[in-house]
Amino acid sequence: MAESWDGSYEDSGSISDESSYYARLHIEPIYDSFLCPLTKQVMRDPVTIESGQTFERAAIEMWFNECKESRRRPICPMTLKELRSTELNPSIALRNTIEEWTARNEAVQLDMARKSLNLSSPENETLGSLKYVQHVCQKGLSRHIARNAGLIPMIVSLLKSTSRKVQFRALETLRIVAQEDSECKEMLAEGDTLHTVVKFLRHERSKEKEEAVALLYELSKSEALCEEIGSVNGAILILVGMSSSKSENISTVENADRTLENLEVCENNIRQMAEYGRLRPLLTQILEGPPETKQSMAAHLGELVLNNDVKLFVAQTVGSSLINIMRSGDKQSKEAALKALNQISSFDTSARVLVQEGILPPLVKDLFTVSSNQLPMKLKEVSATILANVVSSGCDFNSIPVEPNNQSTLVSEDTIHNLLQLISNTGPAIECKLLQVLVGLTSSPSTISSIVNAIRSSGAVISLVQFIEAPQLDLRVSAIKLLQNISPHLSQELADALRGSVGQLSSLFRIIAENTGITEEQAAAVGLLADLPEMDFGLSRQMLDEGAFELVYLRIVQLRQGETRGGRFLTPFLEGLVRILARITSLVPAAECEPDARAFCRRHNLAALFIELLQSNGLDNVQMVSALALENLSLESKNLTQIPTLPEPGFCASIFPCLSAQPVLTGLCPLHRGTCSLRESFCLLEDKAVNKLVALLDHTNEKVVEAALAALSTLLDDGVDVEKGVNILYDAEGVQPIFNVLLENRTENLMRRAVWTVERLLRSDDIAIEFSNNPKVSTALVDAFQHGDYKTRQTAERALRHVDKLPNFSNIFPNPSNMG
């Protein structure tokens, strides 16, 4: 009978055997009256029927149901006599006696079990003890018995067992004993128990991890423990990962998600979840929380590092709410909202969402308001940053009003005048951001004319030019970008301002001439000069006349020879110097008008210098500008080579044909068919220039690759022996790298340049045969043929014909001169 009772709470199999030993230990025998005649188990809810027999309520109810279903009259299962009534009378006295007996026996059984709840006991005994504790706690009247008996610390200690079975059973037992027992949950929050449980979350696909999550879910039902759980290092991070896992089982994912939902009662937990990518609770608080919570969560949102997809999601979810806080909140709330909006607006797509939600009117109002209620300058700086972000998003600002009851827009003349006035009356940080706003507006073809007209009507050109002497690098860079954007429309005004009596241009060169080490001021001055439009020949001519290029060349030589102390400004200073020096190469093709430029390049052997600079590893801008300078010089080589003059055949040669043979000339450039040199004609066949340019084709910076390819393409240009140029590139192992550039298709400009160069290479039959069966090459050329601009499509068509992938399609492309 005792074994039958054991089965009432044990699972089937070996697990039952683990705890049956404790169930058989009794201080008192089991009386027959305690056992249900039907189940042979100790009754929990004894009831007496008409015959006077006592049964377990559930068992006799099942008996009566079976009688009814079989259409038999109810009978007593013991006497087999027919019953007139199926009424059940609770046997309260017997139930109380059984409960007292059970409690006395369970006390003894638990006392025996607790002796095995330690790390030194055999595994089977420990497992049985834990299972018995589970059984006792799952009985309604005995739920708190484990806590009252002081078993919880003992069970917790088993979490450090070396047996995975014991660890699992201990976790399972703790979950059961904690159910509906707030005091037990509080006990589990003491010491390092929570840290130990969280460690199980790191286990890979184990049952212990599943049970640990289930235990944390149970504990998280107590609000008092939510903050404790969240404070365990790594707990929320792991739970967030598990809640979105595709590899965990469904119950584990659901328990992790439910645990996190319970933990949301603490603001600190919500902040942690947001940091680990679970933003929904934080955003919900911004939408629905009280004002102080909205402010706190908005402030935290502004501190998070968000990827672009998340920025868009946040803008779509709480963008309108943040704008409302910015519009009507107090200064602290505005500060929190502005910082969050600054974070969100840094992605173009999310910035466009903010524009749709109406961010421009309150943003512009905060910037332009001058009163006792105006924003502090540090917040105006944030507002200016947001406005700069919004402007760069690509919205059509011609139609978006910046005042609720006015048609004025961001590009209206009065708005731009206010911006220009604010630039002249604020600190450098705000000036920089507002200049970036103007840079963004002048970068759009649809708004640049409005900005130019406003700048012209305000007479602000001179004040803008003065910013090129500002000490702040960001401010100077922003000013230069703006001046570059408006220069096609205000070229005369800008030229007059730069070359006027103030003499900003000359003062910058005087700063560069100081050889006391590289200062921040010098690096800034060089950067400003390097950013001036390269094709402004008048400016380049002025630099040449004033000895600027001579100065720049000497400073580069000093740096390369170690005569000038470098420091942290060495890299920008050198890059700027090289960019300035490269300007003079754009004057070489116009040497008929600028003979001094060609003479300068020859005198200082600039071609050799730029070839050396190609190997400035780690200085991408230096390599790129040097390659572009070599392109400019190499384009003139065909015009500078000395073509030898052969004597006319004499009188004797007309009589004796054998005397008419022309003399064989040696030492001529195979590419330009004349006498060349690096110094005099800038020929790239010297000083291993071709090999060094080929090496740059594998550069990670596509701008460097494009510049190197441009320089190499001069070997295949019209006016040179293209076949010899192909051979030169082949010998330098440059053919395959050029094809690789085509296949990588990194940028449109690089693709256009690569298609042109590849077409020239494919004019060689050997190369055409070698690459004709390469499907990747054909695919790249077909893509260029289908999607390139007009010239690129023509070039791609010719290239495809070289590899026999197209018939003659020239009739598809009519001569541009005949197109209407």
C-alpha positions in Angstrom: 0.0 0.0 0.0 2.9 2.3 0.7 4.3 1.8 -2.8 0.9 2.7 -4.3 0.9 5.9 -2.3 4.4 6.7 -3.6 3.1 6.5 -7.1 0.6 9.2 -6.5 3.2 12.0 -6.8 6.1 10.4 -8.6 6.8 10.4 -12.3 7.3 7.0 -14.0 10.7 5.4 -14.4 13.9 6.0 -12.5 12.8 9.4 -11.1 10.2 7.7 -8.9 12.8 5.4 -7.4 14.9 8.3 -6.3 12.5 9.5 -3.7 10.5 6.4 -2.8 12.8 5.6 0.0 11.7 8.7 2.0 8.1 8.0 1.3 8.4 4.6 3.0 9.7 6.1 6.2 6.8 6.5 8.7 6.8 7.1 12.5 3.3 5.7 12.5 1.8 2.8 10.4 -0.7 3.5 7.6 -4.1 2.6 8.9 -6.4 0.8 6.5 -9.0 3.5 7.0 -6.6 6.0 5.5 -6.6 4.2 2.2 -9.1 4.5 -0.6 -10.4 1.1 -1.5 -10.4 2.1 -5.2 -6.9 3.8 -5.5 -5.2 2.0 -2.6 -3.7 5.4 -1.8 -3.9 7.7 1.3 -7.0 9.8 0.8 -6.8 13.6 0.7 -10.5 14.3 0.4 -12.4 11.3 1.9 -16.2 11.2 1.4 -18.7 8.6 2.6 -21.5 7.2 0.4 -25.0 5.8 1.2 -23.5 2.3 1.9 -21.3 3.7 4.7 -18.1 3.1 2.7 -15.5 5.9 2.5 -13.6 6.7 -0.7 -11.4 9.4 -2.3 -13.8 11.9 -3.7 -12.3 11.9 -7.2 -12.2 8.1 -7.3 -15.8 7.5 -6.3 -17.0 10.3 -8.7 -15.2 8.5 -11.5 -16.9 5.2 -10.4 -20.4 6.8 -10.5 -19.7 8.4 -13.9 -18.7 5.0 -15.3 -22.0 3.5 -14.0 -23.9 6.3 -15.7 -22.1 6.0 -19.0 -22.7 2.2 -19.0 -26.4 2.8 -18.2 -26.2 0.8 -14.9 -27.7 1.8 -11.6 -25.1 3.1 -9.2 -23.8 0.5 -6.9 -21.3 0.5 -4.0 -17.9 -0.8 -5.4 -17.3 -2.6 -2.1 -20.6 -4.1 -1.2 -21.9 -4.2 -4.8 -25.3 -3.2 -3.5 -27.5 -0.8 -5.5 -27.6 2.7 -4.2 -30.6 4.9 -4.1 -28.5 8.1 -3.9 -25.0 9.2 -5.1 -24.7 11.9 -2.5 -21.2 12.3 -1.1 -20.7 13.3 2.5 -17.3 14.7 3.4 -15.6 12.8 6.2 -14.1 15.8 7.9 -12.8 14.0 11.0 -11.0 11.4 8.9 -9.5 14.0 6.7 -8.2 15.9 9.7 -6.7 12.8 11.1 -5.0 11.9 7.8 -3.6 15.4 7.5 -2.2 15.3 11.0 -0.7 11.9 10.3 0.7 13.1 7.0 2.3 16.2 8.6 4.0 14.1 11.3 5.4 11.6 8.7 6.4 14.4 6.3 8.4 16.0 9.0 10.4 12.8 9.5 10.7 12.3 5.8 11.9 15.8 5.2 14.4 15.5 8.1 15.8 12.4 6.4 15.8 14.0 3.0 17.6 17.1 4.2 20.6 14.9 5.3 21.2 14.3 1.6 20.9 17.9 0.5 24.6 18.6 0.4 27.5 18.4 -2.0 29.0 15.3 -0.3 26.0 13.0 -0.6 25.7 10.4 -3.4 24.0 11.7 -6.5 21.0 9.3 -6.3 20.2 10.2 -2.7 20.4 14.0 -3.5 18.2 13.6 -6.5 15.7 11.6 -4.5 15.7 14.2 -1.7 15.1 17.0 -4.1 12.3 15.1 -5.8 10.6 14.5 -2.5 10.8 18.1 -1.6 9.1 18.9 -4.9 6.3 16.5 -4.1 5.7 17.9 -0.6 5.7 21.5 -1.9 3.3 20.8 -4.7 0.7 19.7 -2.1 -1.5 22.7 -1.4 -1.3 22.6 2.4 2.5 22.0 2.4 3.6 24.7 0.0 5.7 26.6 2.5 7.1 23.6 4.3 10.5 23.8 2.6 11.0 27.4 3.6 9.8 26.7 7.2 12.1 23.7 7.4 15.1 25.8 6.3 15.8 23.8 3.2 16.1 26.7 0.7 19.8 27.5 1.5 20.6 23.8 1.3 19.0 23.5 -2.1 20.7 26.7 -3.3 24.1 25.2 -2.4 23.4 22.3 -4.7 23.5 24.7 -7.7 27.3 24.5 -7.4 27.3 20.7 -7.7 29.5 19.1 -10.3 26.6 16.9 -11.4 24.4 18.4 -14.1 21.5 16.3 -13.0 21.7 17.7 -9.5 22.0 21.2 -10.8 19.0 20.8 -13.0 16.9 19.2 -10.2 18.0 22.0 -7.8 16.8 24.7 -10.2 13.6 22.8 -10.8 13.0 22.5 -7.0 13.7 26.2 -6.4 11.1 27.1 -9.0 8.5 24.9 -7.4 9.1 26.0 -3.8 9.1 29.7 -5.0 5.6 29.4 -6.6 3.1 31.7 -4.8 5.6 32.2 -1.9 6.8 35.8 -1.8 9.0 35.2 1.3 10.7 32.3 -0.5 11.4 34.6 -3.5 12.9 37.2 -1.2 15.2 34.5 0.3 16.4 33.6 -3.1 17.4 37.3 -3.7 19.8 37.1 -0.9 23.6 36.5 -1.4 24.8 35.5 -4.8 21.9 33.1 -5.6 20.6 35.3 -8.5 24.2 35.6 -9.9 24.5 31.8 -9.8 21.1 31.3 -11.6 22.1 33.8 -14.3 25.3 31.9 -14.9 23.2 29.0 -16.1 21.7 31.2 -18.8 25.1 31.0 -20.6 25.0 27.3 -21.0 24.6 26.1 -24.6 21.3 24.4 -25.3 21.1 22.7 -22.0 18.1 21.7 -19.8 19.7 23.6 -17.0 19.4 26.8 -19.0 15.8 26.2 -19.7 15.1 25.6 -16.0 17.1 28.7 -15.0 15.0 30.9 -17.3 11.8 29.3 -15.9 13.1 30.1 -12.3 13.9 33.7 -13.2 10.4 34.1 -14.7 8.9 32.8 -11.5 11.1 35.1 -9.4 10.3 38.1 -11.6 6.6 37.9 -10.7 7.7 39.6 -7.5 8.1 43.3 -8.1 10.5 43.5 -5.2 12.9 41.2 -7.0 12.8 42.8 -10.4 15.4 45.4 -9.6 17.6 42.8 -8.0 17.4 40.6 -11.1 18.1 43.6 -13.4 21.2 44.5 -11.3 22.9 41.1 -12.0 25.6 41.8 -14.5 24.6 40.3 -17.9 21.2 39.1 -16.9 19.1 41.5 -19.1 21.6 41.2 -21.9 21.3 37.4 -22.0 17.5 37.5 -21.6 17.2 40.0 -24.5 19.3 37.7 -26.7 17.2 34.6 -25.7 13.9 36.4 -26.3 14.8 37.0 -29.9 16.6 33.7 -30.5 15.8 31.5 -33.4 17.6 28.5 -32.0 16.2 28.2 -28.5 13.0 26.1 -27.9 9.7 27.9 -27.7 9.2 27.6 -23.9 12.7 29.1 -23.3 12.0 32.1 -25.6 8.6 32.7 -24.1 9.9 32.5 -20.5 12.7 34.9 -21.4 10.2 37.3 -23.0 7.8 37.1 -20.0 10.6 37.7 -17.6 11.7 40.8 -19.4 8.0 42.0 -19.4 7.9 41.6 -15.7 11.3 43.4 -15.3 9.8 46.5 -17.0 8.4 47.7 -13.7 11.9 49.2 -13.0 13.1 52.1 -15.1 16.7 51.0 -14.7 15.8 47.7 -16.3 14.1 49.5 -19.2 17.2 51.5 -19.8 19.3 48.4 -19.9 16.9 46.7 -22.3 17.2 49.7 -24.6 21.0 49.6 -24.5 20.8 45.9 -25.6 18.3 46.5 -28.4 15.0 46.0 -26.8 13.7 49.6 -27.2 9.9 49.0 -27.1 9.5 49.4 -23.3 11.5 52.7 -23.4 9.5 54.0 -26.3 6.3 53.1 -24.6 7.3 55.1 -21.6 8.0 58.1 -23.8 4.5 57.7 -25.3 2.5 56.9 -22.2 4.6 57.6 -19.1 4.2 60.5 -16.7 6.1 63.7 -17.6 9.1 63.0 -15.4 9.4 59.5 -16.9 9.1 60.8 -20.4 11.9 63.2 -19.7 14.1 60.5 -18.2 13.6 58.1 -21.0 14.1 60.7 -23.7 17.4 61.7 -22.1 18.5 58.1 -22.1 17.5 57.6 -25.7 19.7 60.5 -26.6 22.7 58.7 -25.1 22.2 55.4 -26.9 24.2 54.4 -29.9 21.6 53.4 -32.5 22.1 51.9 -36.0 20.2 53.4 -38.9 17.4 50.9 -38.9 16.7 51.5 -35.3 16.8 55.3 -35.7 14.1 55.0 -38.4 12.0 52.8 -36.1 12.4 55.3 -33.2 11.5 58.2 -35.5 8.4 56.5 -36.7 7.3 55.5 -33.2 8.1 58.4 -30.9 9.2 61.2 -33.3 6.0 63.1 -32.9 6.0 62.8 -29.1 9.6 64.0 -28.9 8.7 67.0 -31.1 5.8 67.8 -28.8 8.0 67.7 -25.8 10.5 70.0 -27.6 7.6 72.4 -28.5 5.9 72.6 -25.1 8.0 71.1 -22.4 10.1 72.9 -19.8 13.8 73.5 -20.3 14.9 70.1 -18.9 12.3 68.2 -21.0 13.4 70.2 -24.1 17.0 69.3 -23.5 16.2 65.6 -23.2 14.0 65.7 -26.3 16.6 67.7 -28.3 19.3 65.2 -27.5 17.2 62.3 -28.6 16.2 64.1 -31.8 19.8 64.9 -32.5 20.6 61.1 -32.3 17.6 60.1 -34.5 18.1 62.9 -37.1 21.6 61.8 -38.0 20.2 59.2 -40.4 18.7 60.7 -43.6 15.6 58.5 -43.7 14.7 59.1 -40.1 15.4 62.8 -40.5 12.8 62.9 -43.3 10.3 61.2 -41.0 10.9 64.0 -38.4 10.3 66.6 -41.1 7.0 65.0 -41.9 6.1 65.0 -38.2 6.7 68.8 -38.2 10.1 69.3 -36.6 11.0 72.4 -38.6 8.7 75.1 -37.1 9.7 74.5 -33.4 13.3 74.0 -34.3 13.6 77.2 -36.3 11.7 79.1 -33.6 14.0 77.9 -30.9 17.0 79.0 -33.0 15.7 82.5 -33.9 14.0 83.4 -30.6 15.8 86.2 -28.7 14.1 86.8 -25.4 14.2 85.9 -21.7 12.7 82.5 -22.6 15.2 81.7 -25.2 17.1 78.4 -25.2 20.6 78.4 -23.5 23.4 78.5 -26.1 24.3 74.8 -25.5 20.8 73.8 -26.5 20.8 76.2 -29.4 23.9 74.3 -30.6 22.0 71.0 -30.4 19.1 72.6 -32.3 21.5 73.8 -35.0 23.0 70.3 -35.2 19.6 68.8 -35.7 18.8 71.4 -38.4 22.0 70.5 -40.2 21.1 66.8 -40.0 17.6 67.5 -41.3 18.9 69.6 -44.2 21.2 66.9 -45.4 18.3 64.4 -45.6 17.3 65.5 -49.1 13.8 66.8 -48.4 12.3 69.5 -50.7 12.6 72.5 -48.4 11.0 74.8 -51.0 7.5 73.7 -49.9 7.9 73.0 -46.2 6.8 76.0 -44.0 8.8 76.9 -41.0 6.0 79.0 -39.4 2.6 77.6 -38.6 0.6 80.5 -40.1 3.1 81.7 -42.7 4.3 80.5 -46.1 7.9 81.2 -45.2 10.2 78.2 -45.8 13.7 77.3 -44.8 15.0 78.7 -48.1 13.0 81.9 -48.0 15.1 85.0 -48.2 14.1 86.2 -44.7 14.9 82.8 -43.2 18.4 82.8 -44.8 19.0 86.4 -43.7 18.2 85.3 -40.1 20.6 82.4 -40.4 23.3 84.6 -41.6 22.7 87.1 -38.9 22.8 84.3 -36.3 26.1 83.1 -37.7 27.6 86.5 -37.2 26.4 86.8 -33.6 26.9 83.4 -31.9 29.8 81.2 -30.8 32.0 79.1 -33.1 30.1 75.8 -32.3 26.7 77.1 -33.5 28.4 79.0 -36.4 29.8 75.7 -37.6 26.5 73.9 -37.5 24.6 76.8 -39.2 27.3 76.9 -41.9 26.6 73.1 -42.4 22.9 74.0 -42.8 23.9 76.3 -45.6 26.2 73.7 -47.1 23.3 71.2 -47.2 20.9 73.7 -48.8 23.5 74.8 -51.4 24.2 71.1 -52.3 20.7 70.7 -53.7 20.1 72.0 -57.2 16.5 72.9 -56.2 17.5 75.2 -53.4 20.9 76.6 -54.3 19.7 79.5 -56.3 17.5 80.8 -53.4 20.4 80.6 -51.0 22.8 82.4 -53.5 20.3 85.2 -54.0 19.8 85.6 -50.2 23.6 85.7 -49.7 24.0 88.2 -52.5 21.2 90.5 -51.2 22.6 90.4 -47.7 26.1 91.2 -48.7 27.4 88.3 -46.6 30.1 87.1 -49.0 32.9 89.1 -47.3 31.8 87.9 -43.8 31.7 84.3 -45.0 35.2 84.5 -46.5 36.5 85.8 -43.2 35.7 82.4 -41.7 38.6 80.8 -43.6 40.8 82.5 -40.9 38.9 81.1 -38.0 40.9 78.9 -35.6 38.3 76.1 -35.3 38.9 73.3 -37.9 35.3 72.3 -38.2 34.2 75.9 -38.7 36.9 76.4 -41.4 35.9 73.2 -43.2 32.2 74.1 -43.2 33.0 77.6 -44.5 35.2 76.2 -47.3 32.4 73.7 -48.3 29.9 76.5 -48.5 32.2 78.8 -50.5 32.9 75.9 -52.9 29.2 75.3 -53.4 28.3 78.9 -54.2 31.5 79.7 -56.2 29.9 78.9 -59.6 27.2 81.5 -58.9 29.3 84.1 -57.0 32.7 83.6 -58.6 33.5 87.3 -59.0 32.5 88.2 -55.5 34.5 85.4 -54.0 37.6 86.2 -56.1 37.4 89.8 -55.0 37.1 88.8 -51.3 40.0 86.4 -51.4 42.3 88.7 -53.3 41.1 91.9 -51.7 43.0 94.3 -49.5 42.4 92.1 -46.5 44.8 89.6 -48.1 43.5 86.3 -46.5 45.4 84.4 -49.3 48.8 86.0 -48.6 48.4 85.7 -44.8 47.8 82.0 -45.1 51.0 81.5 -47.0 52.9 83.5 -44.4 51.6 81.2 -41.7 52.8 78.1 -43.8 56.3 79.7 -44.2 57.0 79.5 -40.4 59.4 76.6 -39.8 59.0 76.2 -36.1 57.3 72.8 -36.2 53.9 72.1 -37.5 51.2 74.0 -35.5 47.5 73.5 -35.6 47.2 76.9 -37.3 49.6 75.9 -40.1 47.7 72.6 -40.7 44.4 74.6 -40.9 45.9 77.1 -43.3 47.2 74.4 -45.6 43.8 72.6 -45.5 42.0 75.8 -46.4 44.2 76.4 -49.4 44.0 72.8 -50.5 40.2 73.0 -50.5 40.0 75.9 -52.9 38.7 75.0 -56.4 41.4 73.2 -58.3 40.4 74.6 -61.7 40.5 78.2 -60.6 43.5 79.0 -62.9 43.5 82.7 -61.7 44.0 81.6 -58.2 46.7 79.1 -59.2 48.4 81.8 -61.3 48.4 84.1 -58.2 49.9 81.3 -56.1 52.6 80.8 -58.8 53.4 84.5 -59.0 53.6 85.0 -55.2 56.0 82.0 -54.9 53.4 79.9 -53.0 54.2 76.7 -55.0 58.0 77.3 -54.4 57.2 77.5 -50.6 55.0 74.5 -50.6 57.6 72.4 -52.5 60.3 73.3 -50.0 58.1 72.4 -47.0 57.3 69.0 -48.6 61.1 68.4 -49.1 61.8 69.5 -45.5 59.1 67.0 -44.2 60.5 64.1 -46.2 64.0 64.9 -45.1 63.0 65.1 -41.5 64.0 68.8 -41.2 60.7 69.8 -39.7 59.4 68.5 -36.4 56.1 66.7 -37.1 53.7 66.0 -34.3 50.0 65.2 -34.4 49.4 67.7 -37.2 51.9 66.0 -39.6 49.4 64.0 -41.6 46.9 66.8 -42.4 49.7 69.2 -43.0 51.5 66.9 -45.5 48.2 66.1 -47.3 47.3 69.7 -47.6 50.8 70.6 -49.0 50.6 67.8 -51.6 47.1 68.9 -52.7 48.3 72.5 -53.1 51.4 71.5 -55.1 49.3 69.3 -57.4 47.3 72.4 -58.4 50.2 73.5 -60.6 49.9 70.4 -62.8 46.5 71.6 -64.0 48.3 74.6 -65.5 50.7 72.4 -67.6 48.2 71.7 -70.4 47.9 75.5 -70.8 51.6 76.0 -70.9 51.3 78.3 -74.0 49.7 80.7 -71.6 51.5 79.6 -68.5 55.1 78.6 -69.5 56.3 79.2 -65.9 54.1 76.3 -64.7 55.8 73.8 -67.0 59.2 75.3 -66.2 58.5 74.9 -62.5 57.5 71.3 -62.9 60.7 70.6 -64.8 63.0 72.5 -62.5 61.9 70.6 -59.5 61.2 67.3 -61.3 57.7 67.2 -59.8 56.9 64.0 -61.7 59.6 62.1 -59.8 58.3 63.6 -56.5 54.8 62.5 -57.1 56.0 59.0 -58.1 57.7 58.8 -54.7 54.6 60.0 -52.9 52.6 57.2 -54.4 54.3 55.0 -51.8 53.1 57.0 -48.9 51.3 54.1 -47.3 48.5 55.0 -44.9 48.1 58.5 -46.4 45.3 57.9 -48.8 44.9 61.5 -49.8 48.6 61.9 -50.6 48.5 58.8 -52.9 45.3 59.9 -54.6 46.4 63.5 -55.3 49.8 62.3 -56.5 48.2 59.9 -59.0 45.9 62.7 -60.3 48.9 65.0 -60.6 50.8 62.3 -62.6 47.7 62.0 -64.9 47.8 65.7 -65.6 51.6 65.6 -66.4 51.4 62.3 -68.4 48.6 63.7 -70.6 51.1 66.2 -71.9 53.9 63.7 -72.6 52.8 63.1 -76.1 53.1 66.8 -76.8 56.5 67.2 -75.1 58.3 64.2 -76.6 61.0 65.1 -79.1 60.2 63.5 -82.4 63.5 63.0 -84.4 63.7 64.5 -87.9 65.0 62.1 -90.5 67.1 63.5 -93.5 65.5 63.5 -97.0 66.9 60.9 -99.4 69.7 62.3 -101.6 70.2 62.3 -105.3 72.1 59.0 -105.2 69.2 57.3 -103.4 66.9 58.1 -106.3 69.3 56.4 -108.7 70.4 53.5 -106.4 67.4 52.3 -104.4 69.7 50.4 -102.1 70.9 53.7 -100.7 67.4 54.9 -99.9 66.9 52.8 -96.7 66.2 55.0 -93.6 68.6 54.8 -90.7 67.5 52.8 -87.7 66.8 55.1 -84.7 67.5 53.7 -81.2 66.7 54.9 -77.7 63.2 56.3 -78.6 60.2 56.0 -76.2 58.1 53.0 -77.5 55.0 54.8 -76.3 55.5 58.3 -77.6 57.8 57.4 -80.5 60.3 60.1 -79.6 62.9 61.1 -77.0 61.3 61.2 -73.6 62.4 61.7 -70.0 60.7 62.0 -66.6 61.9 65.5 -65.9 61.4 67.0 -69.4 58.4 65.3 -70.8 56.9 63.7 -67.7 57.0 60.2 -69.3 55.7 57.5 -66.9 57.9 54.8 -68.3 60.7 55.8 -66.0 61.3 55.4 -62.3 59.0 52.3 -62.2 56.0 54.7 -62.2 53.8 52.1 -63.9 54.5 49.4 -61.4 53.8 51.7 -58.5 50.5 52.8 -60.0 49.5 49.2 -60.7 50.1 48.4 -57.0 47.6 51.1 -56.0 44.8 49.3 -58.0 44.4 46.9 -55.1 43.9 49.8 -52.6 40.9 49.7 -50.2 40.1 53.4 -50.9 38.2 53.6 -54.2 39.3 57.2 -54.8 42.9 56.1 -54.7 42.1 53.3 -57.2 40.3 55.7 -59.5 43.2 58.1 -59.5 45.8 55.4 -60.2 43.6 54.0 -63.0 43.3 57.5 -64.5 47.1 57.9 -64.5 47.5 54.4 -66.1 44.9 55.1 -68.7 47.1 57.8 -70.2 49.3 55.0 -71.5 46.3 54.0 -73.7 45.2 57.5 -74.7 44.7 58.8 -78.2 48.0 60.1 -79.6 50.1 57.3 -78.2 50.9 53.8 -79.5 48.1 52.0 -77.8 49.5 48.6 -78.7 52.8 49.4 -77.0 50.8 50.8 -74.0 49.0 47.5 -73.7 52.3 45.6 -73.7 53.8 48.0 -71.1 50.8 47.3 -68.8 51.1 43.5 -69.5 54.8 43.5 -68.6 54.0 45.4 -65.4 51.4 42.8 -64.5 48.7 45.4 -64.6 46.2 43.8 -66.9 44.5 41.5 -64.4 44.3 44.2 -61.7 42.5 46.5 -64.2 40.0 43.8 -65.0 39.5 43.3 -61.2 38.6 47.0 -60.9 35.9 46.4 -63.5 34.6 43.4 -61.8 34.4 45.0 -58.3 32.3 47.9 -59.7 32.7 49.9 -56.5 31.6 53.3 -57.8 30.0 54.7 -60.9 33.1 56.9 -61.8 35.4 53.9 -61.2 33.3 51.7 -63.4 33.2 54.3 -66.2 37.0 54.6 -66.1 37.5 50.9 -65.9 35.2 50.2 -68.9 37.2 52.7 -71.0 40.5 51.2 -70.0 39.4 47.6 -70.5 38.1 48.4 -74.0 41.5 49.7 -74.9 43.2 46.6 -73.5 40.8 44.3 -75.4 42.0 45.8 -78.7 44.9 43.4 -78.2 43.9 40.1 -79.8 45.8 38.1 -77.2 44.1 39.8 -74.3 40.7 39.6 -76.0 41.2 35.8 -76.4 42.3 35.4 -72.8 39.3 37.1 -71.3 36.6 36.2 -73.9 35.6 33.1 -72.0 35.5 34.8 -68.6 31.7 35.1 -67.8 32.4 37.7 -65.0 34.0 40.1 -67.5 31.2 39.7 -70.0 28.6 40.2 -67.2 30.3 43.4 -66.0 30.5 44.8 -69.6 26.9 43.9 -70.2 25.9 45.7 -67.0 27.8 48.8 -68.1 26.2 48.5 -71.6 22.7 48.4 -70.1 23.1 50.9 -67.2 26.0 53.2 -68.0 25.8 56.7 -69.5 25.9 57.3 -73.2 29.6 57.3 -73.6 30.1 54.3 -71.3 27.5 52.3 -73.2 29.3 53.0 -76.5 32.6 52.0 -74.9 31.1 48.9 -73.4 29.6 47.9 -76.8 33.0 48.2 -78.4 34.5 46.1 -75.6 31.8 43.4 -76.0 32.5 43.2 -79.8 36.2 42.7 -79.0 35.3 39.5 -77.1 32.6 38.5 -79.7 29.7 38.9 -77.3 27.9 41.4 -79.5 27.4 42.0 -83.2 28.0 45.5 -84.5 25.4 47.6 -82.7 26.8 51.0 -83.7 23.6 51.8 -85.5 21.8 51.7 -82.2 23.8 54.7 -81.0 23.4 57.6 -83.5 26.0 60.2 -83.7 25.4 62.7 -80.9 26.0 65.6 -83.3 23.0 64.3 -85.4 20.7 63.9 -82.4 18.0 66.6 -81.9 
